Amino acid sequence: MDNSDFNIDRLLFYNTETIEQGDSRTQAYEEGKESIILEMLRINYDVNEIAELSHKTISEIYALKLHYGIYNDEK
């Protein structure tokens, strides 16, 4: 899978354009970003790549895995 053009921040920029007035744009952005990261974790996407694409640390990604109980690491 070629990820050279894939960027979570860019994807979310377009998704947050439609947020209703009065909602916290930053909060909605972060929630959307987290849901994309969680979906990538559920399909067993590489943690290092997720960290790079989402501008988060590997520790933050593993913390999300633990928090949401996603245990699909290769053995």
Secondary structure, 3 states (H helix, E strand, C coil): CCCCCCCHHHHHHHHHHHCCCCCCHHHHHHHHHHHHHHHHHHCCCCHHHHHHHHCCCHHHHHHHHHHHCCCCCCC
